[in-house]
Amino acid sequence: MAVITSDHPTASIREVDGVRTAVIDTGEPAGESAQPPVLLLHGSGPGVSAAANWRPVLPSLSQSRRVIAPDQLGFGGTATGEARTWGRQAWTRHALALMDELGIETYDIIGNSMGGAIALSLAAERPQAVRRLVLMGSMGVAMALPQGLDTVWNYRPGIENMREIIGLFAYDRGLITDQLVEMRYGASVEPAVAKSWEAMFPEPRQRWVDDLALSGAELTRVAQPTLMIHGRDDRVVPWKESSGALLELLPDVRLHVLGNCGHWTMIEKTAEFLGVVEPFLSDA
């Protein structure tokens, strides 16, 4: 079980589909909430982990429900550096295997960026398990490779390269601190992480956007109530090309667009993010 504070969420290691997997698992809250657990799926930025991605919202979310936040395959504490096939199918299989390993049959999902595409993929593949979806700056629909995302996936380890990446993620320049840059840079050069990253998004990178996209037919069959949250000023996954397109395809959907906000809505607009997400997930 994880210890959750605003600064230091910790992960335990579980064997999932043959892979040692780092997972933050808060366990059931005191009094056993009637709400289903929520699975948090992070995005594909260099040096990312579940703790780095979800730290601002974990304390609030875990007050009323069990929260499961894994480092996805190839990232953070789940990176092994071993040669493997990357893509939507691999990340979907790993997430499903984790929930099976934990014995959780019904759950909600919050997915960020690439994690949003995997959330949609889980909902399409196992609709009886997924109750509600929150997609934040989500991929998962056919679109041209955004220039910002191409830059992110082209990251090569370096302090100034990481500063450029964080500058793309954040609208608020105040977030781009030396401490954050050094922390994410340090995470990105861990040997297993760096080796996995080097193999993950080679050129031509449009193919990885295509791989993460569900077909129109798949998306129109995702019947779960879905909340989308997107920064208006997102330069990594622009909202009109992604959430705007998903708005036309998903049957039961609503979209919340935040001005003066980039790709990190849960970090830049934490209170507003929680203010729309928690009521949506609590709605019976």
C-alpha positions, 0 to 999 in steps of 0.5 A, a space after each residue: 500500500 502506498 503512503 500518500 502525501 502531496 510531495 512523496 507518494 510511494 510505489 510498491 513493486 508487483 509482478 504484472 504479466 511477467 514485468 516488475 511493475 511500480 504501482 501506487 495503490 492507496 488501498 480502500 479508504 477508511 470506512 470502505 468507500 462505495 465508489 469504485 477504484 480509479 485507475 490513473 494512467 500517465 502520459 509519455 513524457 521523458 522522465 515521467 512516472 505515476 508519482 510525478 504525473 499525479 502527485 497534486 491530485 492523489 491526496 484528494 482522490 484517495 480520500 474517497 476511493 482506492 487509487 491505482 497509479 502504475 508506472 506504465 510499461 517502459 516508464 519510471 520504476 516499470 522500465 526494464 530496458 529490455 527489448 520489447 514491442 511498444 504501442 497501444 496493444 502492449 500498454 493496454 495489455 499491461 494495464 488490464 493485467 494489473 487490474 486482474 492481478 489486483 482483483 479489481 473488476 469494475 473501475 473508473 479511469 483517468 488518463 493523461 495524454 497517451 494515458 487517455 488513449 490507453 483509457 479509451 482502449 481499455 474501455 473498448 476492449 473490456 467495456 464491462 469493467 470500465 464505468 466512467 472515463 476522464 480524459 485529460 489532454 488526451 490522444 486516442 483519435 486520428 490526427 497529424 503528429 503535433 510539432 510539440 509532441 514530435 519534440 517531446 518524443 525526440 527528447 535526448 537526455 540533457 538538462 537544456 533539452 529537458 527544460 525545453 520539454 517542460 516549457 512545452 508542457 507548461 503554460 505557466 512559466 513559473 513552473 519551469 524551475 531548476 528543481 523540476 528540470 533536474 528532477 525530470 532529467 535525473 529520472 530520464 537518465 536512469 539506465 533502464 528508463 533511458 534504454 526503454 525511451 530510446 527504443 520507444 518512439 523512433 522516426 517516423 513518429 506519425 506511426 505512433 500517433 496512428 497506433 494510439 488512435 482508435 478507429 471511428 467505429 471503435 470510438 462510437 462504441 465507447 458508451 461509458 460516460 466520458 469527461 474530457 479536460 483540456 488546456 486551451 493553450 496545449 502545445 503538445 496535444 492541441 485540444 481542437 485536433 484531439 478532444 475536439 475530434 473526440 467530442 464528435 465521436 464519443 456518444 456520452 461525452 462532455 468537454 471542459 476547456 481551460 484557458 491559460 493552461 497547457 498540457 498539465 491541467 492537473 498541475 496548472 489548474 489542480 483545484 479546477 481539475 478536481 472540481 469537475 473530476 470528483 463530482 463527475 466520478 461520484 455521480 451515480 
